[in-house]
Amino acid sequence: MIGNRGDHTLMSFDPVDYTQRQIVPMLRLSEEYAASDPDIVAFFRRIAKGIEAARVSDDLAGPLMDLSTAAFRGFDFEMGGTVVLDEILAACASLSESLSLAESDRH
């Protein structure tokens, strides 16, 4: 969505769209790296489904809070899986930063 503020044209950031387009595919990829462990697959599948069901940014809170615990669960991935998990967590950190910047613009 594009809006005007004075002479500046702004693009609004849609956290739901970003999360669904950027993070869900990485979650699906992480399922492949964890294929030998059904508990890990179920964990990432549940989070992906929660994100896909989101309609407003508040809907992302639960799935992303759950996702933030992934680094501490001691998941045993096949080779490359930890890289994907690191990328997912980095994307979430970027999302969090974008949301906090957007919040400061509102005040």
Order of alpha helices (4+ residues) and beta strands (2+ residues): beta-beta-alpha-alpha-alpha-alpha-alpha
